[in-house]
Amino acid sequence: MVRTLLAVLAIVLSVGSAPAKDFSADDLNARVIERRAFEAVVWGMPAVNYDLMYQQMLKLGGKPNQIVYWSGLFDWQNQTLTPNPDVIYLMAFFNTKDGPVVIEIPPADTGVINGSIMDPWQAALEDVGPAGVDKGAGGKYLILPPGYTAAVPEGYIPLSSGNYQGYALLRSIPKSGNRPDVDAAVAYGKRIKLYPFSQASNPPDTVFVDALGKVYDSTIPYDLRFFQALDRFVQSEPWLVRDKAMIDQLKSLGIEKGKAFQPNQATQDILAAAAIEAHAWLDLQYETTFPPYYDERQWVFPISPDAVQGLQTQYADPDSYAVDGRGVTYTMAFFSTKHAGVGQFYLMTIKDKDGAPLDGSSTYRFTIPAHPPVKQYWSATVYDRATHALIREQKILSRSSLSPGLAANADGSVEVFFGPTAPQGKDTNWVPTDPTGKFEVLFRFYGPEKPLFDKTWILNDLEKMK
Protein backbone atom coordinates (compact mmCIF):
# COMPACT_ATOMS: atom_id res chain seq x y z
CA MET A 1 0.00 0.00 0.00
CA VAL A 2 2.76 2.45 0.93
CA ARG A 3 4.55 1.75 -2.38
CA THR A 4 1.33 2.41 -4.26
CA LEU A 5 0.81 5.72 -2.48
CA LEU A 6 4.37 6.76 -3.22
CA ALA A 7 3.92 5.82 -6.85
CA VAL A 8 0.80 7.96 -7.11
CA LEU A 9 2.58 10.90 -5.52
CA ALA A 10 5.51 10.39 -7.87
CA ILE A 11 3.16 10.63 -10.85
CA VAL A 12 1.63 13.81 -9.46
CA LEU A 13 5.03 15.38 -8.83
CA SER A 14 6.66 14.18 -12.03
CA VAL A 15 4.10 15.84 -14.24
CA GLY A 16 4.07 19.05 -12.21
CA SER A 17 6.28 20.96 -14.64
CA ALA A 18 5.45 19.16 -17.88
CA PRO A 19 3.84 21.08 -20.75
CA ALA A 20 0.09 20.55 -21.05
CA LYS A 21 0.50 18.71 -24.36
CA ASP A 22 2.62 16.03 -22.62
CA PHE A 23 -0.04 15.12 -20.04
CA SER A 24 -1.72 11.78 -20.61
CA ALA A 25 -5.38 11.39 -19.81
CA ASP A 26 -4.46 9.27 -16.78
CA ASP A 27 -2.02 11.91 -15.54
CA LEU A 28 -4.60 14.67 -15.84
CA ASN A 29 -7.30 12.65 -14.07
CA ALA A 30 -4.90 11.70 -11.27
CA ARG A 31 -3.91 15.34 -10.75
CA VAL A 32 -7.52 16.53 -10.65
CA ILE A 33 -8.56 13.86 -8.18
CA GLU A 34 -5.55 14.48 -5.94
CA ARG A 35 -6.07 18.25 -5.84
CA ARG A 36 -9.79 18.03 -5.25
CA ALA A 37 -9.37 15.33 -2.60
CA PHE A 38 -6.88 17.51 -0.72
CA GLU A 39 -9.36 20.40 -0.68
CA ALA A 40 -12.22 18.07 0.27
CA VAL A 41 -10.32 17.02 3.39
CA VAL A 42 -9.78 20.62 4.47
CA TRP A 43 -13.34 21.70 3.64
CA GLY A 44 -15.07 18.62 5.02
CA MET A 45 -13.14 18.28 8.29
CA PRO A 46 -15.86 19.46 10.73
CA ALA A 47 -18.53 17.35 9.00
CA VAL A 48 -16.38 14.23 9.10
CA ASN A 49 -15.44 15.01 12.70
CA TYR A 50 -19.16 15.09 13.53
CA ASP A 51 -19.95 11.93 11.56
CA LEU A 52 -17.25 9.95 13.34
CA MET A 53 -18.71 10.86 16.74
CA TYR A 54 -22.20 10.01 15.50
CA GLN A 55 -21.05 6.61 14.20
CA GLN A 56 -19.57 5.81 17.61
CA MET A 57 -22.93 6.58 19.20
CA LEU A 58 -24.61 4.16 16.78
CA LYS A 59 -21.95 1.56 17.56
CA LEU A 60 -22.98 1.71 21.23
CA GLY A 61 -26.56 0.96 20.24
CA GLY A 62 -27.74 4.56 20.35
CA LYS A 63 -30.19 6.17 17.95
CA PRO A 64 -30.93 9.71 16.77
CA ASN A 65 -32.64 11.87 19.38
CA GLN A 66 -30.89 10.08 22.22
CA ILE A 67 -28.10 11.20 24.55
CA VAL A 68 -24.70 9.58 24.88
CA TYR A 69 -23.26 10.27 28.31
CA TRP A 70 -20.49 9.17 30.63
CA SER A 71 -21.81 8.06 34.03
CA GLY A 72 -18.58 9.14 35.72
CA LEU A 73 -15.32 10.90 34.95
CA PHE A 74 -14.14 9.13 31.81
CA ASP A 75 -10.74 7.58 31.18
CA TRP A 76 -8.51 7.37 28.08
CA GLN A 77 -11.15 5.27 26.29
CA ASN A 78 -12.89 8.50 25.37
CA GLN A 79 -10.91 8.99 22.15
CA THR A 80 -12.70 12.08 20.94
CA LEU A 81 -10.49 15.08 20.14
CA THR A 82 -9.16 16.92 23.21
CA PRO A 83 -12.08 15.97 25.51
CA ASN A 84 -12.40 17.32 29.04
CA PRO A 85 -11.91 14.55 31.65
CA ASP A 86 -12.86 16.75 34.63
CA VAL A 87 -16.57 17.12 33.85
CA ILE A 88 -19.52 14.88 33.00
CA TYR A 89 -20.11 14.77 29.26
CA LEU A 90 -23.56 14.46 27.71
CA MET A 91 -23.83 14.50 23.90
CA ALA A 92 -27.37 14.91 22.58
CA PHE A 93 -27.54 13.76 18.93
CA PHE A 94 -30.67 15.07 17.23
CA ASN A 95 -32.30 14.69 13.82
CA THR A 96 -35.19 16.90 12.68
CA LYS A 97 -36.14 15.08 9.47
CA ASP A 98 -39.42 14.04 11.12
CA GLY A 99 -39.98 17.48 12.65
CA PRO A 100 -38.61 19.84 15.29
CA VAL A 101 -36.83 18.47 18.35
CA VAL A 102 -36.78 19.84 21.90
CA ILE A 103 -33.75 19.91 24.20
CA GLU A 104 -34.69 20.90 27.74
CA ILE A 105 -31.92 22.33 29.92
CA PRO A 106 -32.63 22.25 33.68
CA PRO A 107 -32.27 25.38 35.82
CA ALA A 108 -28.92 25.91 37.52
CA ASP A 109 -30.13 24.98 40.99
CA THR A 110 -28.32 21.87 42.20
CA GLY A 111 -25.86 21.93 39.31
CA VAL A 112 -24.58 23.77 36.23
CA ILE A 113 -24.75 22.86 32.54
CA ASN A 114 -22.16 24.43 30.27
CA GLY A 115 -22.35 23.85 26.52
CA SER A 116 -23.79 24.58 23.10
CA ILE A 117 -26.22 23.19 20.54
CA MET A 118 -24.57 22.83 17.13
CA ASP A 119 -25.35 21.94 13.55
CA PRO A 120 -23.38 19.05 11.98
CA TRP A 121 -20.76 21.52 10.71
CA GLN A 122 -20.19 22.19 14.42
CA ALA A 123 -21.25 25.82 14.18
CA ALA A 124 -23.14 26.77 17.33
CA LEU A 125 -26.85 27.45 17.00
CA GLU A 126 -26.84 28.73 20.58
CA ASP A 127 -25.17 28.34 23.97
CA VAL A 128 -27.14 26.98 26.93
CA GLY A 129 -27.07 27.22 30.72
CA PRO A 130 -25.79 30.21 32.72
CA ALA A 131 -23.60 31.30 29.77
CA GLY A 132 -26.42 30.77 27.26
CA VAL A 133 -29.81 32.18 26.37
CA ASP A 134 -31.58 30.75 29.42
CA LYS A 135 -29.02 32.46 31.74
CA GLY A 136 -29.23 29.57 34.19
CA ALA A 137 -33.02 29.63 34.48
CA GLY A 138 -33.34 26.54 32.29
CA GLY A 139 -35.21 26.48 29.03
CA LYS A 140 -36.78 24.54 26.17
CA TYR A 141 -34.63 24.90 23.06
CA LEU A 142 -36.63 24.07 19.93
CA ILE A 143 -34.45 22.95 17.00
CA LEU A 144 -36.19 23.59 13.69
CA PRO A 145 -35.53 21.71 10.43
CA PRO A 146 -34.60 23.47 7.18
CA GLY A 147 -37.44 25.55 5.75
CA TYR A 148 -39.65 25.33 8.84
CA THR A 149 -42.22 28.15 8.76
CA ALA A 150 -44.89 27.22 11.35
CA ALA A 151 -45.36 29.47 14.36
CA VAL A 152 -43.37 28.59 17.47
CA PRO A 153 -45.46 28.54 20.69
CA GLU A 154 -44.49 30.73 23.61
CA GLY A 155 -42.15 29.20 26.12
CA TYR A 156 -39.67 27.84 23.56
CA ILE A 157 -36.32 29.17 22.38
CA PRO A 158 -36.37 28.55 18.58
CA LEU A 159 -33.13 27.59 16.82
CA SER A 160 -33.25 27.48 13.02
CA SER A 161 -30.81 25.26 11.14
CA GLY A 162 -30.01 24.66 7.49
CA ASN A 163 -29.32 21.00 8.36
CA TYR A 164 -31.30 18.13 9.84
CA GLN A 165 -28.66 16.63 12.08
CA GLY A 166 -26.57 18.08 14.85
CA TYR A 167 -25.65 17.60 18.46
CA ALA A 168 -25.38 19.41 21.75
CA LEU A 169 -22.18 19.07 23.74
CA LEU A 170 -23.33 19.54 27.33
CA ARG A 171 -21.11 19.41 30.39
CA SER A 172 -22.40 18.92 33.91
CA ILE A 173 -19.85 20.58 36.21
CA PRO A 174 -19.06 18.74 39.48
CA LYS A 175 -18.18 20.74 42.57
CA SER A 176 -15.08 18.57 42.98
CA GLY A 177 -13.58 15.35 41.67
CA ASN A 178 -14.74 13.42 44.74
CA ARG A 179 -17.17 10.60 44.04
CA PRO A 180 -20.26 12.13 45.77
CA ASP A 181 -19.86 15.38 43.81
CA VAL A 182 -19.31 13.48 40.56
CA ASP A 183 -22.42 11.36 41.18
CA ALA A 184 -24.41 14.51 41.89
CA ALA A 185 -23.22 16.02 38.59
CA VAL A 186 -24.29 12.87 36.75
CA ALA A 187 -27.75 12.98 38.35
CA TYR A 188 -28.10 16.65 37.49
CA GLY A 189 -27.04 16.04 33.88
CA LYS A 190 -29.69 13.37 33.49
CA ARG A 191 -32.33 16.03 34.11
CA ILE A 192 -31.67 17.11 30.50
CA LYS A 193 -34.50 16.04 28.19
CA LEU A 194 -34.52 15.35 24.44
CA TYR A 195 -37.74 14.54 22.60
CA PRO A 196 -39.75 15.27 19.43
CA PHE A 197 -41.74 18.50 19.53
CA SER A 198 -44.73 16.53 18.28
CA GLN A 199 -44.81 14.76 21.67
CA ALA A 200 -44.24 17.87 23.78
CA SER A 201 -47.62 17.56 25.53
CA ASN A 202 -46.56 14.19 26.96
CA PRO A 203 -42.80 13.80 26.39
CA PRO A 204 -41.39 10.27 26.34
CA ASP A 205 -38.53 9.44 28.67
CA THR A 206 -35.18 10.52 27.29
CA VAL A 207 -32.89 7.62 26.39
CA PHE A 208 -29.38 7.90 27.83
CA VAL A 209 -26.67 5.65 26.37
CA ASP A 210 -23.77 5.15 28.78
CA ALA A 211 -20.32 5.20 27.15
CA LEU A 212 -18.28 4.88 30.35
CA GLY A 213 -15.71 2.10 30.11
CA LYS A 214 -16.14 1.75 26.34
CA VAL A 215 -13.78 2.90 23.60
CA TYR A 216 -15.35 5.86 21.83
CA ASP A 217 -12.90 6.61 19.03
CA SER A 218 -13.57 9.55 16.71
CA THR A 219 -9.96 10.44 15.93
CA ILE A 220 -9.56 11.56 12.32
CA PRO A 221 -8.47 8.80 9.89
CA TYR A 222 -6.33 10.22 7.09
CA ASP A 223 -7.09 7.50 4.56
CA LEU A 224 -10.06 6.19 2.56
CA ARG A 225 -12.22 6.17 5.70
CA PHE A 226 -12.22 9.97 5.70
CA PHE A 227 -13.97 10.02 2.32
CA GLN A 228 -16.36 7.26 3.36
CA ALA A 229 -17.43 9.43 6.30
CA LEU A 230 -17.73 12.46 4.03
CA ASP A 231 -19.93 10.45 1.68
CA ARG A 232 -22.25 9.48 4.55
CA PHE A 233 -22.62 13.15 5.39
CA VAL A 234 -23.34 14.19 1.80
CA GLN A 235 -25.98 11.48 1.46
CA SER A 236 -27.81 12.52 4.64
CA GLU A 237 -27.72 16.34 4.56
CA PRO A 238 -28.96 19.03 2.15
CA TRP A 239 -26.45 21.12 0.26
CA LEU A 240 -26.06 24.57 1.77
CA VAL A 241 -25.83 27.40 -0.77
CA ARG A 242 -22.39 28.37 0.56
CA ASP A 243 -21.03 24.90 -0.29
CA LYS A 244 -22.53 24.19 -3.71
CA ALA A 245 -19.16 24.80 -5.40
CA MET A 246 -18.11 21.46 -3.87
CA ILE A 247 -20.77 19.41 -5.65
CA ASP A 248 -18.75 18.80 -8.83
CA GLN A 249 -15.51 18.66 -6.85
CA LEU A 250 -16.79 15.71 -4.82
CA LYS A 251 -18.48 14.12 -7.83
CA SER A 252 -15.05 13.75 -9.44
CA LEU A 253 -14.00 11.77 -6.34
CA GLY A 254 -17.03 9.49 -6.58
CA ILE A 255 -19.08 11.24 -3.87
CA GLU A 256 -22.46 12.18 -5.31
CA LYS A 257 -25.83 12.50 -3.63
CA GLY A 258 -28.04 9.51 -4.37
CA LYS A 259 -25.22 7.30 -5.64
CA ALA A 260 -23.02 4.71 -3.96
CA PHE A 261 -19.41 5.67 -3.24
CA GLN A 262 -17.44 2.93 -5.00
CA PRO A 263 -14.06 4.29 -6.15
CA ASN A 264 -11.82 1.90 -8.06
CA GLN A 265 -8.46 0.89 -6.63
CA ALA A 266 -6.51 3.56 -8.47
CA THR A 267 -8.83 6.28 -7.17
CA GLN A 268 -8.68 4.84 -3.65
CA ASP A 269 -4.90 5.09 -3.75
CA ILE A 270 -5.00 8.71 -4.90
CA LEU A 271 -7.57 9.60 -2.21
CA ALA A 272 -5.43 8.02 0.50
CA ALA A 273 -2.32 9.85 -0.70
CA ALA A 274 -4.22 13.16 -0.78
CA ALA A 275 -5.47 12.60 2.78
CA ILE A 276 -1.90 12.06 3.98
CA GLU A 277 -0.76 15.25 2.25
CA ALA A 278 -3.71 17.23 3.63
CA HIS A 279 -2.92 15.95 7.10
CA ALA A 280 0.67 17.15 6.81
CA TRP A 281 -0.45 20.59 5.62
CA LEU A 282 -3.11 20.97 8.32
CA ASP A 283 -0.60 19.93 10.95
CA LEU A 284 1.84 22.53 9.68
CA GLN A 285 -0.84 25.22 9.97
CA TYR A 286 -1.63 24.04 13.50
CA GLU A 287 2.01 24.46 14.47
CA THR A 288 2.68 27.81 12.79
CA THR A 289 -0.42 29.97 12.22
CA PHE A 290 -1.79 30.76 15.69
CA PRO A 291 -0.15 33.84 17.24
CA PRO A 292 0.93 33.70 20.91
CA TYR A 293 -1.81 34.74 23.30
CA TYR A 294 0.73 36.48 25.52
CA ASP A 295 3.88 38.26 24.42
CA GLU A 296 6.91 35.97 24.61
CA ARG A 297 4.86 32.95 25.75
CA GLN A 298 4.01 29.71 23.94
CA TRP A 299 0.28 29.55 24.72
CA VAL A 300 -2.13 30.09 21.81
CA PHE A 301 -5.88 30.30 21.35
CA PRO A 302 -6.25 27.38 18.91
CA ILE A 303 -8.68 28.82 16.39
CA SER A 304 -8.23 31.67 13.93
CA PRO A 305 -10.30 34.88 14.40
CA ASP A 306 -11.98 34.53 11.01
CA ALA A 307 -12.98 30.94 11.83
CA VAL A 308 -14.44 32.08 15.17
CA GLN A 309 -16.47 34.77 13.43
CA GLY A 310 -17.73 32.33 10.82
CA LEU A 311 -18.75 29.68 13.33
CA GLN A 312 -20.57 32.20 15.52
CA THR A 313 -22.49 33.78 12.65
CA GLN A 314 -23.16 30.79 10.38
CA TYR A 315 -20.71 32.42 7.95
CA ALA A 316 -22.96 35.42 7.44
CA ASP A 317 -20.19 37.61 5.98
CA PRO A 318 -20.61 37.27 2.19
CA ASP A 319 -16.91 37.99 1.66
CA SER A 320 -15.49 35.45 4.11
CA TYR A 321 -15.61 31.68 4.46
CA ALA A 322 -12.79 30.48 6.72
CA VAL A 323 -12.53 26.94 5.37
CA ASP A 324 -8.79 26.65 6.07
CA GLY A 325 -8.95 27.92 9.65
CA ARG A 326 -12.00 25.80 10.36
CA GLY A 327 -10.31 22.73 8.94
CA VAL A 328 -7.24 23.21 11.13
CA THR A 329 -9.30 23.56 14.32
CA TYR A 330 -11.41 20.47 13.72
CA THR A 331 -8.37 18.27 13.25
CA MET A 332 -7.78 18.67 16.99
CA ALA A 333 -11.09 19.57 18.63
CA PHE A 334 -14.85 19.43 18.43
CA PHE A 335 -17.45 21.92 19.68
CA SER A 336 -17.92 25.65 19.18
CA THR A 337 -19.62 28.37 21.17
CA LYS A 338 -21.97 31.07 20.02
CA HIS A 339 -20.37 33.56 22.39
CA ALA A 340 -16.64 33.02 22.86
CA GLY A 341 -15.08 33.60 26.26
CA VAL A 342 -18.34 33.57 28.22
CA GLY A 343 -18.74 30.00 29.45
CA GLN A 344 -15.21 28.78 28.85
CA PHE A 345 -11.91 29.73 27.26
CA TYR A 346 -8.98 27.62 26.08
CA LEU A 347 -5.25 28.01 25.66
CA MET A 348 -3.11 25.33 24.02
CA THR A 349 0.64 24.74 24.02
CA ILE A 350 2.80 22.29 22.10
CA LYS A 351 6.13 23.85 23.14
CA ASP A 352 8.09 24.48 26.32
CA LYS A 353 9.45 27.81 27.54
CA ASP A 354 12.42 27.56 25.16
CA GLY A 355 10.26 26.81 22.11
CA ALA A 356 11.10 23.10 21.92
CA PRO A 357 8.31 20.54 21.24
CA LEU A 358 6.93 18.90 24.38
CA ASP A 359 8.63 15.50 24.61
CA GLY A 360 7.00 12.69 26.58
CA SER A 361 10.37 11.32 27.67
CA SER A 362 11.21 14.56 29.56
CA THR A 363 9.76 16.06 32.74
CA TYR A 364 8.31 19.59 32.89
CA ARG A 365 7.27 21.94 35.68
CA PHE A 366 4.21 24.10 35.07
CA THR A 367 3.58 26.85 37.63
CA ILE A 368 0.05 28.25 37.64
CA PRO A 369 0.02 31.69 39.31
CA ALA A 370 -2.24 32.34 42.28
CA HIS A 371 -5.83 33.49 41.80
CA PRO A 372 -6.63 31.98 38.38
CA PRO A 373 -9.37 34.13 36.77
CA VAL A 374 -12.22 31.60 36.82
CA LYS A 375 -15.63 31.43 38.46
CA GLN A 376 -15.90 27.64 38.19
CA TYR A 377 -12.56 25.87 37.77
CA TRP A 378 -9.34 25.51 35.77
CA SER A 379 -7.72 22.39 34.37
CA ALA A 380 -4.59 21.30 32.51
CA THR A 381 -4.98 18.20 30.34
CA VAL A 382 -2.37 16.23 28.39
CA TYR A 383 -3.09 14.89 24.88
CA ASP A 384 -1.18 12.78 22.40
CA ARG A 385 0.34 15.23 19.93
CA ALA A 386 -0.12 12.77 17.04
CA THR A 387 -3.85 12.14 17.54
CA HIS A 388 -5.03 15.05 19.73
CA ALA A 389 -6.78 12.45 21.88
CA LEU A 390 -6.08 11.33 25.43
CA ILE A 391 -2.92 9.24 25.75
CA ARG A 392 -3.97 5.61 25.64
CA GLU A 393 -3.64 3.42 28.73
CA GLN A 394 -2.93 6.37 31.04
CA LYS A 395 -4.77 6.44 34.37
CA ILE A 396 -4.21 10.14 35.16
CA LEU A 397 -5.20 12.52 32.38
CA SER A 398 -5.22 15.98 33.92
CA ARG A 399 -4.98 18.06 37.04
CA SER A 400 -7.45 20.77 37.91
CA SER A 401 -8.69 22.94 40.72
CA LEU A 402 -11.28 20.17 41.25
CA SER A 403 -8.66 17.42 41.68
CA PRO A 404 -8.76 15.81 45.14
CA GLY A 405 -5.50 16.28 47.04
CA LEU A 406 -4.00 18.85 44.68
CA ALA A 407 -1.22 20.64 46.60
CA ALA A 408 -0.82 24.43 46.45
CA ASN A 409 2.17 26.56 47.38
CA ALA A 410 2.11 29.05 50.27
CA ASP A 411 1.51 31.96 47.86
CA GLY A 412 -1.50 30.24 46.29
CA SER A 413 0.28 29.17 43.11
CA VAL A 414 0.11 25.54 41.99
CA GLU A 415 2.85 23.46 40.37
CA VAL A 416 1.80 20.70 37.97
CA PHE A 417 4.37 18.26 36.63
CA PHE A 418 4.27 16.46 33.27
CA GLY A 419 6.57 13.53 32.55
CA PRO A 420 6.92 9.74 32.36
CA THR A 421 7.37 9.45 36.14
CA ALA A 422 6.36 11.64 39.05
CA PRO A 423 9.03 13.77 40.72
CA GLN A 424 9.56 12.65 44.30
CA GLY A 425 6.69 13.73 46.55
CA LYS A 426 4.68 15.25 43.67
CA ASP A 427 2.29 12.42 42.86
CA THR A 428 -0.88 14.44 43.53
CA ASN A 429 0.24 17.19 41.13
CA TRP A 430 1.63 14.95 38.36
CA VAL A 431 0.21 14.04 34.94
CA PRO A 432 1.97 11.15 33.13
CA THR A 433 3.18 11.34 29.54
CA ASP A 434 4.10 8.69 26.99
CA PRO A 435 7.91 8.51 26.82
CA THR A 436 7.74 7.32 23.20
CA GLY A 437 5.89 10.32 21.79
CA LYS A 438 5.22 14.04 21.95
CA PHE A 439 2.34 15.68 23.77
CA GLU A 440 0.34 18.90 24.05
CA VAL A 441 -1.43 20.61 26.94
CA LEU A 442 -4.81 22.32 26.87
CA PHE A 443 -5.53 24.74 29.72
CA ARG A 444 -9.22 25.36 30.35
CA PHE A 445 -10.80 28.35 32.07
CA TYR A 446 -14.43 27.65 33.05
CA GLY A 447 -16.29 30.81 33.89
CA PRO A 448 -13.38 33.00 32.67
CA GLU A 449 -12.96 36.43 34.22
CA LYS A 450 -11.57 39.80 33.11
CA PRO A 451 -7.90 39.34 34.19
CA LEU A 452 -7.59 36.57 31.59
CA PHE A 453 -8.71 38.81 28.75
CA ASP A 454 -6.93 42.01 29.75
CA LYS A 455 -3.88 39.83 30.42
CA THR A 456 -3.18 41.17 33.88
CA TRP A 457 -3.03 37.49 34.87
CA ILE A 458 -0.53 35.57 32.71
CA LEU A 459 -0.16 31.82 32.38
CA ASN A 460 3.41 30.54 32.63
CA ASP A 461 5.05 28.26 30.09
CA LEU A 462 6.12 24.71 30.86
CA GLU A 463 9.76 24.52 31.93
CA LYS A 464 11.85 21.47 31.17
CA MET A 465 13.47 20.20 34.34
CA LYS A 466 17.22 19.57 34.10
N, C-alpha and C positions, 0 to 999 in steps of 0.2 A: 504493500500500500504506500509506504513512504517513497519507494522508488517511482511509483506512478505519479505521486504528487509532485515530486521533483522534476519528473519529465514534463508534466503539464506546465509547471512554472518556467522551465527551460524554453519551452515553445513560446510562451508569452513574452519572455525576455528577449529571445533570439530574434523575434520579428519586430521588436520595438522600434528599430531604426531603419527597417527595410522600406523601400519605396512601395507605394500602394499597389503598383502593378505586379509586385513580386509576392503579394499575399495570396495564399491558396484559400479556397473556400473554408477549409477546416481551420486554418489559422485565424481567419477573420471571425468565424463563429466562436472559437475558443476565447479570443480576446474580448468579444462582446459579453459572453457569459461571465467571464472572470471579473470584468469591470462592474457589470451590473450586480453580480453576486456580492462583491465587496460592499457596494453602496447599500444593498438590501440588508446586510448585516448591521450596518451603522443605523440605517433608518428604522429597521424593525426591532431593534434591541429591546425597548420597553414592552412591546407586545409579546415577544418571545419570552421575556422575563416573566410576564404575567401568566402566559400559557403554561410554563413549566411549573409554577406554583399551583395552578389550577389542576394540572394533571396529577400532581402529588395528592391533592385532596381527593380526586376520583380514585386513586390507587388505594387510599385508606377506606374506601367504601362510601365516601361522601357524595352528595349530589348538589346541583345548583340550589341556591336559596337555603343553604345550611351553613353552619359556622364550624370551622376547624379551630380548635383551641388546644392549649397545653395546660393540663390540670396541675401544673407545678412549674417551678423554674426549670426550663429545659436544659439539656446537655448538648454536647457536640453533634448529636444526631439531627438537630435542626440545622440542615445544610442550605438554608436560604442565604441570601447575600447580606453580610454584616448585620445579623439579627441582634436583638438586645436581650441578653440572658438574665437581666435583673428585674424584668417585669413579666406579667402574665399576658401572653399573646392570644388574641382572638381574631381570626380572619374570616369575615363574612363574605362569601362568594355569592353574588346575586346574578340573576338573569331576568330581564324584563320582556322577553319575547311573548309571554302570555299575559303581559300587563304590568302595571306599576308594582313596585315592591317597597315595603316599609321596613326601615331599621329603626328600632326604638332604643334610645340611649337613656339609661336611668339617671336620675338626679344625683349630683355629687353630695350624697349624704354620708353613707358609711364607706364610700370609696371615691375614686377618681378614674374616669376614662379619658385617655389622651389618644387622639388619632384622627384619621381622615377617611372620607368615602371617595373612591377614585373610579375613573373609567378604566378600561383595559389597557389604555396607553399610559396609565399610572399618573394622569393629570388629575389633581384633586377637584372634585365637585364641590366639596365643602369640608371644613374641619368640624369636629364634634367635641362635646364636653366643655369644661371651663374655658378652653382656648378656642371654642367653636361658636357656632350660631346660638346654641342653647345656653351658653354662658354658665354651664353647670346646673341649670334648672332641669335638664333632661329634655328630650323632645322626640317627636316622630318625624323622621326624615323620609320623605316620599320620593323615590327614585323613578323618574319617568322615562319611558322608552322613546326612541327617535320619533319625531312627528306627533307626539301626544298633544292634543288640543283641548281635552275636556277640562272643565273647571276643577280646581283642587279645593276640597272642603277646608273650612277653618280648622286650625289645630294641627296642621301639617306644615312641614318645611319642605317645599318642592325643590327638587334637584333635577334639572333637565340634562339629558345626555344624548350625544349623537351615536352612541353605541348601546347594545343590549346588555353586554356583560360588564362586570367590574367587581371590585371587592372593597371592603373597608378593613383597613389595618387598625385594630383597636387594642390599646394597651391598658390593662388594669394595674394601677400602681400600688404595690404593697407598701406598708409603712416601714417595713424592714425586711431583711432576708430571712428572719426567723419563721419557722414553720407555721405558727398560728397566724401571723400576719400574711404569709403567702396564701394560706387556705382561705383567709377572709377576702383577699383580692380575687381569688378564683370564684368564690361564691358571689361576690359583687359583679364580676364580669359576666356571670351566667344570668344576670338580670337583663342583659341585652336581648332584644327580640328581633327576629327576622321572619317576615311572613308576606304573602301576597296581599296587596291592597284590596283585592276582591273579597278577602275573608276578614277584613278589618273589624267587622261587627262582632265576630267570634273567632279571634286568631287561634290557629293551631299552635301546639307547643313547638318551640324552636328546637331543631335538631342540632346537637353539639357533637362533633366528631373529635375524639381525643387523640392527639398526635404524640403525647408524651411517651418516650421510650421507643419511638419508631423513627427510622431514618426518613427524613423529609428533604429530599435533595433536589433543589432547583438551581444549582450552579449552572452556568452557561456552557453548553457543549459547542466547541468551535469545530464542527464537522457537519456531516449530512443531517444530523438530528436538529440542528438549528433551523434548517430550511423545512424540515418536516413540521416543526412547531409553528413556523411562520405560515405554512400552508394551512394548518388547522385554524389559525386565526383568520386568515383570509376567507376561508370557507364559512366561518360562523358569524362574521361581522360585516356590516355595510361599509362601503367605501365612503370615507369622508372627502369632501370636496378638496380639502388641502392636500390630500394624498393621491389624487387620481393620476398624477404623473407617473406613479409607480405601477399602474396597471400593466402597461406594455413591458416595463422593465422586468416585472416578475413573470409575465407570460413567457418571456424568452428563457426563463429558468425552469419552466414547467409548472409554475404556480399560477393557476387560473381558476377563478370562481366557477364552481359547478363541474370541474373536471378533476380527475384523480392525478395526484402528483407521482409520476412514475418516470423519473429521469433515467436515461440509459447509463451504462457504466462510465462512459467517457465524461458525460455531464456530471455525474456524481463526483468523479475525481476532481474536476474543475471547481465544483462548488466547495468541496472540502479544502482545496488549496486556497481558495478565496477567503474562506472562513478563518484559516490560519493567518493569512496576511492581514485581514481586518482586525483580528485579535491583537496582532503585534502593533498595528497602528493605533488602535484604541488604548492599548496599554502605554504607548509612548505619550499620548495626549494626557493620560491620567498622571503620568510622572512629571510632565513639563508645563502644562497649561494653566494650572491653578496658582494664582499669586499667593504669597504668604499672607496669612490673616494679620499677623503682627510683623512689624519691622524686625528683620534679623532673627526671625524664628522660623521653624520648619512646619508649623501647623497651617493647614489650609481648610477653607470651606469647600467641600468636594463637589461643587456644581457651579457651572458658569452663570454669571448674572443673566445672560440672555435666555438660558435654559430655564432658570427660575421664573423669569417673567412669562415665558411661554406656557409653562406648566400651570402657573397660577391664573392665567387668563384664557386658557384653551386656545392659545396662539392667536389672539385677537388682532395683533399688529399685522396688517396686510403686507408689511415689508420685512418681516422677520419670521423665520421658522428654524429654530436652533436644533436641527437634526444632529449635528456633530456633537454639540455639548450634551444633549439629551442621551445620545448613544453612549458617550463616555461614562456618564453617571450610572446608567442602568447596567453597565458591566459589573458594578461593584455594590449596588444597593437596590432596594425597592422602596416604594412609598414616596409621596410628595405631600406637601401641605399647601393649603390655600393661602395661608398667611404665615410667611416665614418668620421665625424668631419669636413666635408667641408661645406655643406649647413646648417647643423643644428647639435646640440648636446643636449643630455638630461641628467638630473640628477633627480632621484626620491628619496623621503623620505617617510617612514611610521612611523617614530619615532621622538620625540622631542629631545632637547639637552641632556636630562637625560636618553634617551634610552627607554622611555615609549611610547606605541602606541598612535598615534594621535587620540584624543577623541573628537567627535563632540559636546559634551556638555561643553567643556572647550574653553578658548580663548587663542590664541597664537600670539606672536609678532615675525615677521620675518624681520630682517634688512638686506637689500641688499646693500653691500658696493658700494661706488661711482665708477664710470667708469666701468660698466659691460663690459666685453670683447666681444662685438657684433658689427657687421657692420649694422645689420638690426634692431633687437629688442630683448627684453627678455620678458618672461611671466612666471607667477606662477599660475597654475590651480589646483583646488581641484577636486578630484574624490572620489566616494563612494568606500571604501576599499573592500566591499563585491563583487561588480560587476566590478570595474575598469572603470565604466562609469560615466558620469556627474551625480551629485546628482539631483534626480528628483524634479521637481517643483521649483527649485531655479532660481531666476532671474539674479543673478550675479554669474559668474562661474570662473572668473579669474581676475587678475590685471596684467597689462603689461606696458612697456614703451610707448605703443600706446594708453593706456587708457586715455580718456579725463578727465581732472581735477585731475589726479594723483598728490599728493603732495610730494615734495622732501624736505629733510632736508637741512640746510645751507651748510653742507659739501658735498652735492651731493648724499648722501645715501638716500635710500627709505625704509620706514617701511610699510609692508603689515600685516594686521591683519586677522586671521582666527578664527571664532567662531560663535555661534548661534545668537549673536547680536553684533552690531558695538560698539566699545568703543566710548565714547563721543567725538564728533568732528572729527572722523576718517572714516566717511562714504565713502569718495572717495577712501580710501585705504583699504577697508574691503571686504573680501570674506566670505559669509555665509557658515556654515556647518550644517549638520543634527544632532541635539542634541541626537538622538536615535541611532546613529551608529558611526563607526570609519571612518576615511578618510585618504587620501594620497595626496601628492603634487608633481606635475611634474614641474620642472623648465626647460624652453626651452631657448636655445641660438641660435638665427638665425643669420647666418654669424659669427660663433665663431672665436675668435682671439687667438693669442698665449698665453696671460696670463692665459687663462682657462686651457690650456694643460700643461704649465710648472708650473701651480699652484702657480703663484705669485699673482694671484687674487683668493680669497677663499670665497666660499659661506657660510654664517652663517647658523646654525641650527635654527629651530623654538624653541622659548622659551615660556613655559607655563607661563601665567600671573597669579600672586597670587591674 
